[in-house]
Amino acid sequence: MQTSRLQHLWPDKVASKPLVKPVLIALAALFLFCLPLNQTPLEFSGVQHPATALTLLLTVTLICLGGWEAARQRRFRYTTVTVWLAIAALFALLPSFYLHADLHTAIWQGCNVLLALLLFCTLQQFSFNHMQRQDLLLLPLLSGWLLALPVLLPTLTDTYASYLSGITVHGEALSIALLTALSLSAYLLARTKVYKRNWVPLHAVLLLTPVLTIPALAALRSPWLIAAMLVVTILIQPFLFRFCQKRHHGLWNLAVLAGFILAWHFNWLPQAALSAARYSEHEQAVLAQTWALLTQSQFEGVGLGQLIKAQLLFGLEQQQGLSPIVPYPSWLLANLTQGGIAYWAGFGVLLSLVTRRLMEAPGGTRLMLLAILLPSLLGMALTAYMEINPAFGVLFVILVYWLDNLSAHYRRIPLRHTRGIKLAANGVLAVTAFMVLSSIYLGEQALRTYQIKDIKLVQYQTHPWWRDYFSQEAGMRAFHDALESSDKRAQEHYLRAQIYRLGTHPNPEGYQSLIELAMLTGHGSIAKQLKEEAALLFPAREFKLDFTKMQPSRTGVH
C-alpha cells in the first residue's frame, strides 16, 4: 500500500527515468520553436537557415539521449518495424553514392535518412508512460496553434509581416501541421480522462483547435484543403462515436461547424472547392514532364540535386521548354525521379510497413490512425514537404513510432561495452552544437553586416557549411578590385567562374545577372550567347542585353 501511494505521488522515486524529461523538452523546442520558424523565408536556405540548423541540433540531441539511455539500461530495444525501416533506409542511401548526384544534395539527403532511422531507434529506447505518450501528440497540436494564430489575428500582421509572407508562399506545406493538429485534437479528446464530469484545461485547448485550424486552412486559399478537411473529419467520426463521451463528441463536431462558419463569414471558402484541381495548368504540365522524365530514367534516376537541370534538358529535347518550379510541388515525385528504383524500393517498404501497422491496430482505431497519418502522406505527395520544413520529417517519424508502439513486441539486445557509446554520443553532440551555433553566428553576421571585414571573412572559409558563401564573397571582392584596376584577365576569369557555377544550378535570375555582368565587362559576344541559351531554357522569360545593377547570387547548402 505504501509503495503504490509512493508511486502515485512520486513516480520518479520508484522507476528512475532521468532522460525522459530532456527528450520531451527537446521535442517541445523542436515543435514549438523550430517548426514554426522553418516557415519563415530568409536569404539563406538549407542548413544555413538558423531554424533548419537548430532542427538538426535538436534531432542529434535526441539521438544522443537515446544512446545514453541504451548505455544506461545496457540493452538496445527494437521491433520488427525497426528492421524493415533499416532496410528501407539502406535503399534510400544508395542514390547518395551515385556518381551523377550533386555532392551537397547527396550528403544532405543521406544525413536526413540516417537521422530519421536513428531518431526512430532513439524513441524505442525509452519507456514512456501514458501521459508522456499523450505529450508526444500534444506538442504537434500546439505547433498547429502557433501556425494558425498569426493567420487569424490581424493585429499580428504588422509584427510578423515576413512570417506571414512565408505562410503565403509556402501555405501548402503549412497545411500539413494544421491538418495534423485537427486530427490529433479529436484523438486526444477521446483519450483524455474526465473525473466526475470535471473538465481539465486540456479540453478547452482540444475543442478550440478545430475553431482555429479550419479557418486557417481555408485562409490559405487552396481548394483541395477543403476536401482534405472533410475527409479527415469523416474518418474521425467512428472513433469518436465509440471511444469519446457523447457530449464531447457533439462539442467537437460543433467546433468543426463553427470553424467552417468562421471561414464562410470571412469569405475564405473558395468556390467549387470539391471539384477544383490541386495544381495549376503550369504545375500540371511540369508534373507531366517530370513523370515522362521518370519513365526514361527509372533505374538510377536523374541524380540527387539534378532535377531542374535534367528537366530543362528534357524540355529542349522535346521542344517543350517549361519554367521549373522551386520548390517542386511534389516532394515524393521529385525524390522518385532523382533517386530511381532505389527510392521506389525504400518508399515501397515504408508504405507497406505503415499499411501493415494500420491493419494490426486495435479494433475501432484504424480510421482514426489513418486520419492522423493522412496529412503527412498527402504532404509528401502533393506539397514540397521537407524542402520547406525539415521538422515535418521529425513529425512523421514520431507518428510512425507512436503507431508501431500501439501493437509492438519489443526485443532486446544486451550491451556489454557502453563506454564507447557514451563517448561517441558526447563527441557527436559537442561537434554538432559547435557547428550549428557557429553557423547561426555567421549567418547573422552575413545578414546584418553590410560588408564583412576580410579578417572575419576567413571564418566563413573554415566553416564547411559556408565555404560556398566565402567563395562567392571573395570572388566578388576580387572582381571589384579588378574593375578598379581595369584587369581584364581577372574580370574574364570571374565571369567564366560564374558561368560554370550557373551551369550546375541554372535559373533565369542567374542568367540575367550574368548577361548584365558580361555587358559590364565588355564581353558582348558572351552576353549574346548567354541570352540565346537562356531563351531556349526559359522561353517564358524575357532577357535583356543591358544592366542596371549587379548582385552576387548566393546559393545555400542544400
KOLDO-881408 format. One record per residue (C-alpha): x, y, z; residue in three letters. Coordinates in steps of 0.05 Angstrom, whole numbers, plus 5000, padded with zeros to 4 digits. Each point is the difference from the previous one (the first is absolute). Last residue first. Layout:
XYZALA/...
// end
This chain:
542054404008HIS/505750495012VAL/497750704985GLY/501050364933THR/502150725000ARG/499350384936SER/504450614996PRO/496250634984GLN/500950464940MET/495850604985LYS/496950304938THR/502949574945PHE/498449924927ASP/499049434950LEU/493049815022LYS/497049325017PHE/492649854994GLU/497349395036ARG/494949494975ALA/505149674954PRO/504549815059PHE/505249504974LEU/500150244928LEU/499750745019ALA/505549895052ALA/504649704947GLU/498850574953GLU/501150525055LYS/506349655023LEU/502849994929GLN/498350744993LYS/503550175065ALA/506149604979ILE/500450404936SER/499250665038GLY/505949875046HIS/501250725021GLY/500549895075THR/493250315015LEU/496749644942MET/502549335026ALA/497550175070LEU/493250214975GLU/499449344962ILE/502549645062LEU/494550325043SER/494749824948GLN/502449284999TYR/500049955076GLY/492950285004GLU/497749484949PRO/502849405038ASN/505249484985PRO/503349645059HIS/506349634976THR/500750424937GLY/499350645041LEU/506449845036ARG/503749904935TYR/497550674975ILE/502050335066GLN/507149724994ALA/500550244928ARG/497950705020LEU/505150015057TYR/505549794953HIS/497850534949GLU/500550545053GLN/506849755023ALA/502650034928ARG/497050684987LYS/503650335059ASP/497350714997SER/502950155070SER/493350225029GLU/496249464963LEU/505149475022ALA/499150225073ASP/492549924992HIS/501149314971PHE/504549805059ALA/494550235047ARG/494849594961MET/504549385001GLY/501050065075ALA/492550055011GLU/498449424954GLN/505649555026SER/498150175072PHE/492649844988TYR/502049334972ASP/504549885059ARG/494350145049TRP/497749305021TRP/507149745007PRO/502150565047HIS/507350194989THR/498650454941GLN/494550375036TYR/504750175057GLN/504950294949VAL/494850544985LEU/501050275070LYS/506950254984ILE/497850274933ASP/494750425032LYS/492749844985ILE/496450514959GLN/492950225016TYR/499849585063THR/493249785024ARG/498549404955LEU/507149734995ALA/501350115074GLN/493649635018GLU/502049424955GLY/506949965031LEU/497049975070TYR/494949474979ILE/505549594967SER/504350055064SER/494249755041LEU/498649424952VAL/507249774991MET/501650055074PHE/493749645021ALA/501249454948THR/507249895024VAL/497949965073ALA/494249544986LEU/504249534958VAL/505449975052GLY/495449875059ASN/496249464962ALA/506449664979ALA/502750025071LEU/493549725028LYS/499749444948ILE/507449825011GLY/498849955075ARG/494249514989THR/503749354990HIS/495449435019ARG/493650174963LEU/494449505004PRO/495449964939ILE/492750055016ARG/493649854962ARG/493850425004TYR/493149764979HIS/496350594968ALA/492450104997SER/499050735018LEU/507550154998ASN/500149944924ASP/495050564992LEU/503850445050TRP/506549864964TYR/496850174932VAL/497150645029LEU/506850205029ILE/503549874934VAL/494850414963PHE/500950595046LEU/507649974994VAL/499250024924GLY/495450605007PHE/505650355037ALA/503850054934PRO/495250564978ASN/499850264929ILE/503949464962GLU/497249525052MET/492950044971TYR/500150314930ALA/492649834995THR/495349484969LEU/503249315011ALA/504050105063MET/494950485030GLY/494449514986LEU/503749475039LEU/501350495057SER/492750225001PRO/497649274997LEU/503749755061LEU/495150265052ILE/493849834958ALA/502849304988LEU/500749915075LEU/492750195009MET/497949534944LEU/503749435033ARG/497650135071THR/493749585005GLY/503849355011GLY/507150065025PRO/505250124946ALA/502549414959GLU/497250284934MET/503150685013LEU/506649675017ARG/499849634934ARG/498550634960THR/505650385034VAL/504949444987LEU/497949944927SER/500850764992LEU/507149965026LEU/501949404958VAL/497450334937GLY/503450655017PHE/506749655003GLY/498849574938ALA/497950594957TRP/505850415029TYR/504849474976ALA/496449954933ILE/501650724981GLY/502950505049GLY/498850664963GLN/493249834969THR/497649665064LEU/502350595041ASN/496450514957ALA/493649574998LEU/499949955076LEU/501350745013TRP/494550224952SER/499550754987PRO/507550104987TYR/502850595038PRO/501550314953VAL/495849894937ILE/503849914935PRO/498150434940SER/497749564943LEU/503349874934GLY/496249554953GLN/504649854941GLN/500349285024GLN/507650015002GLU/500250705029LEU/494849815053GLY/504249405020PHE/506050455008LEU/496050465046LEU/497349425040GLN/506849695009ALA/502850665026LYS/494150105047ILE/500449285026LEU/507549965011GLN/500350075076GLY/500149245009LEU/501149654934GLY/495649924938VAL/497549335024GLY/504249375005GLU/494649514974PHE/494050434980GLN/503750464953SER/495350034940GLN/493649885040THR/502050545050LEU/501150524945LEU/492849874976ALA/497750105072TRP/504050645004THR/496750264937GLN/493249835027ALA/501750355065LEU/502350624962VAL/493750014958ALA/495749925062GLN/503750575034GLU/498850454940HIS/492649834998GLU/499250135075SER/500249445050TYR/494949705048ARG/494250054951ALA/493350265025ALA/494149535007SER/499350015076LEU/501850745005ALA/494750244950ALA/500650705030GLN/505550145050PRO/498250065074LEU/503750615029TRP/494150484996ASN/501050245072PHE/493249735020HIS/501149354961TRP/506549865038ALA/496650175065LEU/494249534984ILE/504949454981PHE/503550065068GLY/493450025037ALA/497949354966LEU/506549685022VAL/498950265071ALA/492949724999LEU/502949334980ASN/504750035059TRP/494350195046LEU/495849414977GLY/505649505011HIS/501550315068HIS/492749945019ARG/499749284976LYS/506249795037GLN/505449754954CYS/502049284984PHE/494949734951ARG/496950624968PHE/506650375002LEU/503449434963PHE/494549944948PRO/500150764987GLN/507450114987ILE/500149754928LEU/494450494983ILE/503850595029THR/506449814963VAL/496349944934VAL/496550675010LEU/506550355016MET/503449704939ALA/494350234955ALA/500750715027ILE/507649954992LEU/499149864925TRP/497250704990PRO/506550355022SER/498550715024ARG/504649965061LEU/494450345039ALA/496049354997ALA/505549645038LEU/500250565052ALA/492449985006PRO/500349245013ILE/506050045048THR/497350505050LEU/492949765015VAL/502449284990PRO/505250115057THR/495150335048LEU/497349335024LEU/506949725013LEU/502450625037VAL/493750035042ALA/500649265017HIS/507350105022LEU/497750465056PRO/496949405036VAL/492549925003TRP/496549695059ASN/494449524982ARG/501749565060LYS/507149884975TYR/501450094926VAL/505649624966LYS/503250254936THR/500149454947ARG/493850224962ALA/502250734998LEU/507049784982LEU/497549654937TYR/495650584978ALA/505350535011SER/505149564963LEU/495850024937SER/499850774998LEU/507350075021ALA/502049554942THR/496050424951LEU/503350645026LEU/507149714998ALA/499249744929ILE/496550644977SER/506450405009LEU/503149624942ALA/494750264953GLU/500550705029GLY/507250084978HIS/499650684966VAL/494450285042THR/502849715065ILE/506850314983GLY/496750674989SER/496749925068LEU/506849905033TYR/502850614965SER/494250435025ALA/500149725070TYR/499250655039THR/495650334948ASP/495249414993THR/499649855074LEU/493950425012THR/496549644943PRO/499449375042LEU/498049414956LEU/506449854961VAL/504650155058PRO/495949525044LEU/500249404953ALA/507549845002LEU/500750055075LEU/493649595009TRP/502649464953GLY/506349985043SER/495549865059LEU/497249394964LEU/507049764983PRO/501750045075LEU/493749645023LEU/501749364963LEU/506549865037LEU/496750275063ASP/494849454997GLN/505649495000ARG/502750355061GLN/493349955035MET/499449264986HIS/507149825022ASN/505950034954PHE/505149445002SER/505950274961PHE/504749624953GLN/494749984945GLN/500350754992LEU/507449964983THR/499049464947CYS/495150464964PHE/504950575006LEU/505649574973LEU/495949824938LEU/498150734987ALA/507150245012LEU/502849504951LEU/495050204945VAL/501250745012ASN/507549914999CYS/499649654933GLY/495750554971GLN/504750555023TRP/506249634976ILE/496949854932ALA/497550724993THR/507050285013HIS/503349514953LEU/495250064941ASP/498549304975ALA/502849734935HIS/504949545035LEU/494749645040TYR/501949935074PHE/494150415027SER/495349594957PRO/501549385044LEU/497950315066LEU/492549924988ALA/500849254989PHE/503849935066LEU/494850435035ALA/494549524976ALA/504049425028ILE/501050365066ALA/492550155001LEU/498849254991TRP/504349845060VAL/496950545043THR/493049774981VAL/501549315028THR/501350325067THR/506150285036TYR/502950105069ARG/507450075013PHE/502549805069ARG/504750245054ARG/494550435032GLN/504850595008ARG/503449874933ALA/493349974964ALA/497950645036GLU/506550354982TRP/499149804927GLY/492850245000GLY/502350665030LEU/505050054943CYS/494449904949ILE/495850545033LEU/505850484999THR/501349844926VAL/492850184986THR/500650645041LEU/506250214962LEU/497049864932LEU/493850395017THR/504550565025LEU/503550014932ALA/493350024964THR/497750585044ALA/506550374987PRO/499649924923HIS/507149814978GLN/497849265001VAL/495750134939GLY/498350724983SER/503350685008PHE/496450644982GLU/494549835049LEU/493149694993PRO/496149885065THR/496549325000GLN/505949705037ASN/498250475057LEU/493549635015PRO/503549315003LEU/506150255038CYS/496650315060PHE/493949615025LEU/501549344965PHE/507549975009LEU/500250335068ALA/494549535026ALA/503849404971LEU/506250215038ALA/496150095064ILE/496649324991LEU/506849664991VAL/502950375060PRO/494149755041LYS/501049274980VAL/507450005017LEU/499749905075PRO/495249424999LYS/500449725071SER/494449525017ALA/497650065072VAL/502550695020LYS/498150284931ASP/492749805014PRO/499550495059TRP/492750055021LEU/497049394967HIS/506249575008GLN/500550195073LEU/492749815011ARG/501149344964SER/506249865042THR/496450165065GLN/494349534983MET/
// end
